Amino acid sequence: FQEIANAAEILSDDEKRAAYDYYLDHPEERLYNKYAFYKMQYAAKTDIRAVIIGLIFVLASIQHILQIEQYNRSKKSDFALQKEINER
């Protein structure tokens, strides 16, 4: 049953069927055929533009948080310095 389901999956997808036909026509190109199979099997299904936009958003958020932290640290440092000057 599993072999029949696998065959139906390959034959229903035009790209997989073309790769399978190429495999049958060129069995000597074993490594290329194996690469083509794994490329189709494990290729990213998400649009690369969405990934890049998401990555930029995450990096910008991290940068923003770090800048706020740095501002708060410098503000505390300025306050401590001002307090020290006033005590003299």
MOPAC internal coordinates of N, CA, C and O (Angstrom, degrees):
PM7 1SCF
backbone

  N    0.0000 0     0.00 0     0.00 0    0    0    0
  C    1.4686 1     0.00 0     0.00 0    1    0    0
  C    1.5209 1   111.26 1     0.00 0    2    1    0
  O    1.2310 1   120.59 1   140.39 1    3    2    1
  N    1.3371 1   116.48 1   -39.61 1    3    2    1
  C    1.4596 1   120.12 1  -178.25 1    5    3    2
  C    1.5319 1   110.66 1   -66.07 1    6    5    3
  O    1.2310 1   120.16 1   142.40 1    7    6    5
  N    1.3207 1   117.30 1   -37.60 1    7    6    5
  C    1.4712 1   120.73 1   178.09 1    9    7    6
  C    1.5196 1   110.70 1   -65.62 1   10    9    7
  O    1.2310 1   120.21 1   141.94 1   11   10    9
  N    1.3186 1   117.20 1   -38.06 1   11   10    9
  C    1.4663 1   121.41 1   179.62 1   13   11   10
  C    1.5293 1   109.74 1   -67.27 1   14   13   11
  O    1.2310 1   120.33 1   138.29 1   15   14   13
  N    1.3179 1   116.97 1   -41.71 1   15   14   13
  C    1.4719 1   120.56 1   178.63 1   17   15   14
  C    1.5273 1   110.28 1   -64.75 1   18   17   15
  O    1.2310 1   120.01 1   139.82 1   19   18   17
  N    1.3242 1   117.59 1   -40.18 1   19   18   17
  C    1.4689 1   121.66 1   178.24 1   21   19   18
  C    1.5322 1   110.37 1   -64.56 1   22   21   19
  O    1.2310 1   120.33 1   136.31 1   23   22   21
  N    1.3270 1   116.98 1   -43.69 1   23   22   21
  C    1.4681 1   120.84 1   178.66 1   25   23   22
  C    1.5288 1   110.61 1   -63.34 1   26   25   23
  O    1.2310 1   120.43 1   137.79 1   27   26   25
  N    1.3286 1   116.79 1   -42.21 1   27   26   25
  C    1.4729 1   119.74 1   179.14 1   29   27   26
  C    1.5269 1   110.78 1   -63.64 1   30   29   27
  O    1.2310 1   120.40 1   141.85 1   31   30   29
  N    1.3335 1   116.83 1   -38.15 1   31   30   29
  C    1.4652 1   120.30 1   178.79 1   33   31   30
  C    1.5243 1   110.88 1   -64.71 1   34   33   31
  O    1.2310 1   120.28 1   136.54 1   35   34   33
  N    1.3091 1   117.08 1   -43.46 1   35   34   33
  C    1.4696 1   121.09 1  -179.50 1   37   35   34
  C    1.5161 1   110.98 1   -66.20 1   38   37   35
  O    1.2310 1   120.43 1   136.50 1   39   38   37
  N    1.3332 1   116.77 1   -43.50 1   39   38   37
  C    1.4594 1   119.84 1  -176.88 1   41   39   38
  C    1.5235 1   112.51 1   -74.09 1   42   41   39
  O    1.2310 1   119.55 1   157.04 1   43   42   41
  N    1.3134 1   118.46 1   -22.96 1   43   42   41
  C    1.4668 1   119.94 1  -179.39 1   45   43   42
  C    1.5319 1   112.31 1   -79.77 1   46   45   43
  O    1.2310 1   119.63 1   155.09 1   47   46   45
  N    1.3178 1   118.32 1   -24.91 1   47   46   45
  C    1.4695 1   122.59 1  -179.87 1   49   47   46
  C    1.5293 1   108.56 1   -96.75 1   50   49   47
  O    1.2310 1   120.27 1   -58.73 1   51   50   49
  N    1.3422 1   117.10 1   121.27 1   51   50   49
  C    1.4669 1   121.02 1  -176.43 1   53   51   50
  C    1.5268 1   112.37 1   -61.97 1   54   53   51
  O    1.2310 1   120.46 1   140.11 1   55   54   53
  N    1.3331 1   116.73 1   -39.89 1   55   54   53
  C    1.4657 1   119.85 1  -178.51 1   57   55   54
  C    1.5296 1   110.90 1   -67.15 1   58   57   55
  O    1.2310 1   120.75 1   137.06 1   59   58   57
  N    1.3237 1   116.17 1   -42.94 1   59   58   57
  C    1.4746 1   119.59 1   177.78 1   61   59   58
  C    1.5248 1   111.15 1   -66.59 1   62   61   59
  O    1.2310 1   120.75 1   142.62 1   63   62   61
  N    1.3150 1   116.18 1   -37.38 1   63   62   61
  C    1.4673 1   119.29 1   179.32 1   65   63   62
  C    1.5216 1   110.59 1   -65.68 1   66   65   63
  O    1.2310 1   120.03 1   139.31 1   67   66   65
  N    1.3451 1   117.55 1   -40.69 1   67   66   65
  C    1.4616 1   120.83 1   177.91 1   69   67   66
  C    1.5255 1   110.54 1   -63.12 1   70   69   67
  O    1.2310 1   120.54 1   138.96 1   71   70   69
  N    1.3345 1   116.57 1   -41.04 1   71   70   69
  C    1.4639 1   119.98 1   178.16 1   73   71   70
  C    1.5215 1   110.74 1   -65.34 1   74   73   71
  O    1.2310 1   120.21 1   140.73 1   75   74   73
  N    1.3216 1   117.21 1   -39.27 1   75   74   73
  C    1.4670 1   121.01 1   178.90 1   77   75   74
  C    1.5275 1   110.67 1   -66.72 1   78   77   75
  O    1.2310 1   120.47 1   138.34 1   79   78   77
  N    1.3252 1   116.70 1   -41.66 1   79   78   77
  C    1.4689 1   119.70 1   176.94 1   81   79   78
  C    1.5224 1   110.88 1   -62.40 1   82   81   79
  O    1.2310 1   120.33 1   139.85 1   83   82   81
  N    1.3261 1   116.97 1   -40.15 1   83   82   81
  C    1.4692 1   120.72 1   177.31 1   85   83   82
  C    1.5255 1   109.84 1   -63.40 1   86   85   83
  O    1.2310 1   120.78 1   139.58 1   87   86   85
  N    1.3277 1   116.12 1   -40.42 1   87   86   85
  C    1.4655 1   120.70 1   177.97 1   89   87   86
  C    1.5300 1   110.82 1   -60.86 1   90   89   87
  O    1.2310 1   120.48 1   138.69 1   91   90   89
  N    1.3246 1   116.68 1   -41.31 1   91   90   89
  C    1.4710 1   119.72 1   179.59 1   93   91   90
  C    1.5256 1   111.19 1   -68.82 1   94   93   91
  O    1.2310 1   120.31 1   144.32 1   95   94   93
  N    1.3351 1   117.01 1   -35.68 1   95   94   93
  C    1.4656 1   120.90 1  -178.94 1   97   95   94
  C    1.5292 1   112.21 1   -77.58 1   98   97   95
  O    1.2310 1   119.27 1   152.51 1   99   98   97
  N    1.3333 1   119.00 1   -27.49 1   99   98   97
  C    1.4656 1   123.04 1  -176.09 1  101   99   98
  C    1.5312 1   111.26 1  -130.25 1  102  101   99
  O    1.2310 1   119.67 1  -111.86 1  103  102  101
  N    1.3137 1   118.24 1    68.14 1  103  102  101
  C    1.4738 1   119.42 1  -178.67 1  105  103  102
  C    1.5287 1   112.94 1   -68.73 1  106  105  103
  O    1.2310 1   119.92 1   160.66 1  107  106  105
  N    1.3323 1   117.75 1   -19.34 1  107  106  105
  C    1.4668 1   120.35 1  -179.27 1  109  107  106
  C    1.5364 1   111.80 1   -71.14 1  110  109  107
  O    1.2310 1   119.81 1   160.31 1  111  110  109
  N    1.3223 1   117.97 1   -19.69 1  111  110  109
  C    1.4690 1   121.98 1   178.76 1  113  111  110
  C    1.5323 1   109.57 1   -91.70 1  114  113  111
  O    1.2310 1   121.62 1  -120.38 1  115  114  113
  N    1.3068 1   114.51 1    59.62 1  115  114  113
  C    1.4574 1   121.41 1  -173.97 1  117  115  114
  C    1.5325 1   112.64 1   -61.47 1  118  117  115
  O    1.2310 1   120.21 1   133.57 1  119  118  117
  N    1.3158 1   117.20 1   -46.43 1  119  118  117
  C    1.4663 1   120.36 1  -177.84 1  121  119  118
  C    1.5261 1   111.86 1   -66.09 1  122  121  119
  O    1.2310 1   120.50 1   139.06 1  123  122  121
  N    1.3285 1   116.65 1   -40.94 1  123  122  121
  C    1.4622 1   119.67 1   178.46 1  125  123  122
  C    1.5270 1   110.06 1   -62.83 1  126  125  123
  O    1.2310 1   121.01 1   136.48 1  127  126  125
  N    1.3253 1   115.67 1   -43.52 1  127  126  125
  C    1.4648 1   119.62 1  -179.28 1  129  127  126
  C    1.5260 1   111.40 1   -64.46 1  130  129  127
  O    1.2310 1   120.57 1   141.56 1  131  130  129
  N    1.3262 1   116.52 1   -38.44 1  131  130  129
  C    1.4576 1   120.23 1   178.32 1  133  131  130
  C    1.5320 1   109.85 1   -65.92 1  134  133  131
  O    1.2310 1   120.58 1   138.02 1  135  134  133
  N    1.3366 1   116.50 1   -41.98 1  135  134  133
  C    1.4654 1   121.21 1   177.58 1  137  135  134
  C    1.5360 1   110.48 1   -61.26 1  138  137  135
  O    1.2310 1   120.35 1   135.03 1  139  138  137
  N    1.3151 1   116.93 1   -44.97 1  139  138  137
  C    1.4654 1   121.09 1  -179.33 1  141  139  138
  C    1.5317 1   110.59 1   -62.09 1  142  141  139
  O    1.2310 1   120.70 1   140.45 1  143  142  141
  N    1.3323 1   116.26 1   -39.55 1  143  142  141
  C    1.4639 1   119.77 1   179.08 1  145  143  142
  C    1.5260 1   110.75 1   -63.03 1  146  145  143
  O    1.2310 1   120.47 1   129.51 1  147  146  145
  N    1.3405 1   116.71 1   -50.49 1  147  146  145
  C    1.4654 1   119.42 1  -177.90 1  149  147  146
  C    1.5254 1   111.67 1   -67.88 1  150  149  147
  O    1.2310 1   120.44 1   148.23 1  151  150  149
  N    1.3114 1   116.76 1   -31.77 1  151  150  149
  C    1.4646 1   119.70 1   177.58 1  153  151  150
  C    1.5264 1   110.27 1   -63.73 1  154  153  151
  O    1.2310 1   120.30 1   137.25 1  155  154  153
  N    1.3183 1   117.03 1   -42.75 1  155  154  153
  C    1.4644 1   120.72 1   178.76 1  157  155  154
  C    1.5243 1   111.31 1   -71.08 1  158  157  155
  O    1.2310 1   120.83 1   141.83 1  159  158  157
  N    1.3133 1   116.02 1   -38.17 1  159  158  157
  C    1.4503 1   121.33 1  -175.30 1  161  159  158
  C    1.5306 1   112.07 1   -69.42 1  162  161  159
  O    1.2310 1   120.54 1   137.39 1  163  162  161
  N    1.3360 1   116.57 1   -42.61 1  163  162  161
  C    1.4592 1   120.37 1  -171.45 1  165  163  162
  C    1.5242 1   114.00 1  -114.98 1  166  165  163
  O    1.2310 1   119.94 1  -167.77 1  167  166  165
  N    1.3040 1   117.71 1    12.23 1  167  166  165
  C    1.4690 1   120.69 1   179.89 1  169  167  166
  C    1.5307 1   109.45 1   -65.13 1  170  169  167
  O    1.2310 1   121.44 1   -30.32 1  171  170  169
  N    1.3074 1   114.84 1   149.68 1  171  170  169
  C    1.4650 1   120.01 1  -179.78 1  173  171  170
  C    1.5182 1   109.94 1   -65.27 1  174  173  171
  O    1.2310 1   121.15 1   -45.11 1  175  174  173
  N    1.2958 1   115.41 1   134.89 1  175  174  173
  C    1.4610 1   120.74 1  -179.87 1  177  175  174
  C    1.5240 1   111.40 1   -96.51 1  178  177  175
  O    1.2310 1   120.33 1   172.28 1  179  178  177
  N    1.3230 1   116.98 1    -7.72 1  179  178  177
  C    1.4648 1   121.78 1  -178.41 1  181  179  178
  C    1.5292 1   109.60 1   -92.35 1  182  181  179
  O    1.2310 1   121.03 1   -37.91 1  183  182  181
  N    1.3019 1   115.63 1   142.09 1  183  182  181
  C    1.4579 1   121.04 1   178.38 1  185  183  182
  C    1.5331 1   109.15 1   -64.76 1  186  185  183
  O    1.2310 1   120.56 1   -49.21 1  187  186  185
  N    1.3086 1   116.53 1   130.79 1  187  186  185
  C    1.4681 1   121.77 1  -175.60 1  189  187  186
  C    1.5230 1   111.21 1   -62.39 1  190  189  187
  O    1.2310 1   119.97 1   149.19 1  191  190  189
  N    1.3166 1   117.65 1   -30.81 1  191  190  189
  C    1.4721 1   120.49 1   178.83 1  193  191  190
  C    1.5256 1   111.02 1   -64.54 1  194  193  191
  O    1.2310 1   120.43 1   141.59 1  195  194  193
  N    1.3239 1   116.78 1   -38.41 1  195  194  193
  C    1.4661 1   120.33 1   177.94 1  197  195  194
  C    1.5257 1   110.44 1   -66.21 1  198  197  195
  O    1.2310 1   120.48 1   141.37 1  199  198  197
  N    1.3062 1   116.69 1   -38.63 1  199  198  197
  C    1.4617 1   120.52 1   178.68 1  201  199  198
  C    1.5249 1   110.22 1   -64.72 1  202  201  199
  O    1.2310 1   120.10 1   135.28 1  203  202  201
  N    1.3284 1   117.41 1   -44.72 1  203  202  201
  C    1.4668 1   121.46 1  -179.40 1  205  203  202
  C    1.5278 1   110.62 1   -64.31 1  206  205  203
  O    1.2310 1   120.02 1   135.86 1  207  206  205
  N    1.3240 1   117.57 1   -44.14 1  207  206  205
  C    1.4661 1   121.03 1   179.12 1  209  207  206
  C    1.5280 1   110.15 1   -62.87 1  210  209  207
  O    1.2310 1   120.12 1   137.50 1  211  210  209
  N    1.3211 1   117.37 1   -42.50 1  211  210  209
  C    1.4586 1   121.05 1   177.27 1  213  211  210
  C    1.5220 1   112.01 1   -62.34 1  214  213  211
  O    1.2310 1   120.51 1   138.00 1  215  214  213
  N    1.3166 1   116.62 1   -42.00 1  215  214  213
  C    1.4628 1   121.03 1   178.92 1  217  215  214
  C    1.5221 1   111.09 1   -64.11 1  218  217  215
  O    1.2310 1   120.57 1   136.63 1  219  218  217
  N    1.3310 1   116.52 1   -43.37 1  219  218  217
  C    1.4704 1   120.32 1   178.03 1  221  219  218
  C    1.5297 1   110.11 1   -61.87 1  222  221  219
  O    1.2310 1   120.19 1   138.34 1  223  222  221
  N    1.3177 1   117.25 1   -41.66 1  223  222  221
  C    1.4661 1   121.21 1   178.97 1  225  223  222
  C    1.5248 1   111.24 1   -61.87 1  226  225  223
  O    1.2310 1   120.46 1   135.00 1  227  226  225
  N    1.3253 1   116.73 1   -45.00 1  227  226  225
  C    1.4666 1   120.24 1  -179.72 1  229  227  226
  C    1.5260 1   110.34 1   -64.40 1  230  229  227
  O    1.2310 1   120.11 1   134.42 1  231  230  229
  N    1.3243 1   117.39 1   -45.58 1  231  230  229
  C    1.4590 1   120.11 1  -179.99 1  233  231  230
  C    1.5273 1   111.91 1   -64.12 1  234  233  231
  O    1.2310 1   120.46 1   139.77 1  235  234  233
  N    1.3142 1   116.73 1   -40.23 1  235  234  233
  C    1.4704 1   120.11 1   178.32 1  237  235  234
  C    1.5333 1   110.43 1   -64.95 1  238  237  235
  O    1.2310 1   120.20 1   141.87 1  239  238  237
  N    1.3127 1   117.22 1   -38.13 1  239  238  237
  C    1.4670 1   120.56 1   178.08 1  241  239  238
  C    1.5206 1   111.00 1   -64.92 1  242  241  239
  O    1.2310 1   120.66 1   136.21 1  243  242  241
  N    1.3202 1   116.34 1   -43.79 1  243  242  241
  C    1.4670 1   120.39 1   178.06 1  245  243  242
  C    1.5247 1   110.20 1   -61.93 1  246  245  243
  O    1.2310 1   120.44 1   135.78 1  247  246  245
  N    1.3166 1   116.77 1   -44.22 1  247  246  245
  C    1.4646 1   120.73 1   179.23 1  249  247  246
  C    1.5264 1   110.66 1   -61.47 1  250  249  247
  O    1.2310 1   120.18 1   137.88 1  251  250  249
  N    1.3161 1   117.27 1   -42.12 1  251  250  249
  C    1.4641 1   121.59 1   179.48 1  253  251  250
  C    1.5264 1   110.57 1   -62.19 1  254  253  251
  O    1.2310 1   120.27 1   134.02 1  255  254  253
  N    1.3076 1   117.09 1   -45.98 1  255  254  253
  C    1.4723 1   120.89 1   179.60 1  257  255  254
  C    1.5208 1   110.66 1   -61.74 1  258  257  255
  O    1.2310 1   120.46 1   136.79 1  259  258  257
  N    1.3217 1   116.74 1   -43.21 1  259  258  257
  C    1.4614 1   120.04 1   179.40 1  261  259  258
  C    1.5287 1   112.15 1   -64.92 1  262  261  259
  O    1.2310 1   120.02 1   143.71 1  263  262  261
  N    1.3230 1   117.57 1   -36.29 1  263  262  261
  C    1.4620 1   120.57 1   177.44 1  265  263  262
  C    1.5196 1   111.44 1   -67.17 1  266  265  263
  O    1.2310 1   120.27 1   141.71 1  267  266  265
  N    1.3252 1   117.10 1   -38.29 1  267  266  265
  C    1.4668 1   120.21 1   177.03 1  269  267  266
  C    1.5294 1   109.51 1   -64.32 1  270  269  267
  O    1.2310 1   120.53 1   136.37 1  271  270  269
  N    1.3322 1   116.59 1   -43.63 1  271  270  269
  C    1.4711 1   120.21 1   177.86 1  273  271  270
  C    1.5282 1   111.24 1   -59.43 1  274  273  271
  O    1.2310 1   120.96 1   135.53 1  275  274  273
  N    1.3317 1   115.78 1   -44.47 1  275  274  273
  C    1.4636 1   120.24 1  -179.54 1  277  275  274
  C    1.5329 1   110.27 1   -64.34 1  278  277  275
  O    1.2310 1   119.88 1   139.08 1  279  278  277
  N    1.3053 1   117.84 1   -40.92 1  279  278  277
  C    1.4628 1   121.77 1   178.17 1  281  279  278
  C    1.5257 1   110.53 1   -61.71 1  282  281  279
  O    1.2310 1   120.86 1   134.29 1  283  282  281
  N    1.3286 1   115.95 1   -45.71 1  283  282  281
  C    1.4676 1   119.30 1  -179.11 1  285  283  282
  C    1.5315 1   111.28 1   -64.67 1  286  285  283
  O    1.2310 1   120.04 1   140.73 1  287  286  285
  N    1.3293 1   117.53 1   -39.27 1  287  286  285
  C    1.4631 1   120.32 1   177.88 1  289  287  286
  C    1.5237 1   110.65 1   -64.32 1  290  289  287
  O    1.2310 1   120.37 1   137.56 1  291  290  289
  N    1.3221 1   116.90 1   -42.44 1  291  290  289
  C    1.4665 1   119.53 1  -179.03 1  293  291  290
  C    1.5265 1   110.29 1   -68.91 1  294  293  291
  O    1.2310 1   119.79 1   145.16 1  295  294  293
  N    1.3153 1   118.01 1   -34.84 1  295  294  293
  C    1.4593 1   122.29 1   177.90 1  297  295  294
  C    1.5282 1   110.04 1   -64.37 1  298  297  295
  O    1.2310 1   120.26 1   136.96 1  299  298  297
  N    1.3502 1   117.10 1   -43.04 1  299  298  297
  C    1.4608 1   120.46 1   177.87 1  301  299  298
  C    1.5282 1   110.14 1   -65.63 1  302  301  299
  O    1.2310 1   121.01 1   140.29 1  303  302  301
  N    1.3235 1   115.67 1   -39.71 1  303  302  301
  C    1.4594 1   119.67 1   179.76 1  305  303  302
  C    1.5215 1   110.35 1   -64.70 1  306  305  303
  O    1.2310 1   119.87 1   137.11 1  307  306  305
  N    1.3260 1   117.85 1   -42.89 1  307  306  305
  C    1.4705 1   121.66 1   177.70 1  309  307  306
  C    1.5168 1   110.87 1   -63.14 1  310  309  307
  O    1.2310 1   120.43 1   140.67 1  311  310  309
  N    1.3137 1   116.78 1   -39.33 1  311  310  309
  C    1.4593 1   120.58 1   179.13 1  313  311  310
  C    1.5266 1   110.39 1   -64.74 1  314  313  311
  O    1.2310 1   120.30 1   136.56 1  315  314  313
  N    1.3442 1   117.03 1   -43.44 1  315  314  313
  C    1.4667 1   120.67 1   179.07 1  317  315  314
  C    1.5272 1   110.37 1   -65.09 1  318  317  315
  O    1.2310 1   119.80 1   140.04 1  319  318  317
  N    1.3152 1   117.98 1   -39.96 1  319  318  317
  C    1.4581 1   122.02 1   178.67 1  321  319  318
  C    1.5284 1   110.37 1   -64.92 1  322  321  319
  O    1.2310 1   119.85 1   136.21 1  323  322  321
  N    1.3147 1   117.89 1   -43.79 1  323  322  321
  C    1.4579 1   122.48 1   179.03 1  325  323  322
  C    1.5262 1   110.10 1   -63.08 1  326  325  323
  O    1.2310 1   119.88 1   139.41 1  327  326  325
  N    1.3247 1   117.83 1   -40.59 1  327  326  325
  C    1.4512 1   122.23 1   178.42 1  329  327  326
  C    1.5272 1   111.03 1   -62.96 1  330  329  327
  O    1.2310 1   120.97 1   138.35 1  331  330  329
  N    1.3450 1   115.75 1   -41.65 1  331  330  329
  C    1.4654 1   121.04 1   178.60 1  333  331  330
  C    1.5223 1   111.33 1   -64.16 1  334  333  331
  O    1.2310 1   120.15 1   139.81 1  335  334  333
  N    1.3290 1   117.31 1   -40.19 1  335  334  333
  C    1.4693 1   121.96 1   178.88 1  337  335  334
  C    1.5195 1   110.09 1   -65.61 1  338  337  335
  O    1.2310 1   120.34 1   138.41 1  339  338  337
  N    1.3215 1   116.96 1   -41.59 1  339  338  337
  C    1.4741 1   120.86 1  -178.94 1  341  339  338
  C    1.5229 1   111.54 1   -67.04 1  342  341  339
  O    1.2310 1   119.81 1   149.98 1  343  342  341
  N    1.3188 1   117.97 1   -30.02 1  343  342  341
  C    1.4663 1   121.28 1  -179.72 1  345  343  342
  C    1.5144 1   111.42 1   -72.80 1  346  345  343
  O    1.2310 1   118.86 1   156.64 1  347  346  345
  N    1.2793 1   119.78 1   -23.36 1  347  346  345
  C    1.4769 1   122.71 1  -178.44 1  349  347  346
  C    1.4502 1   110.54 1   -75.02 1  350  349  347
  O    1.2310 1   120.10 1   180.00 1  351  350  349

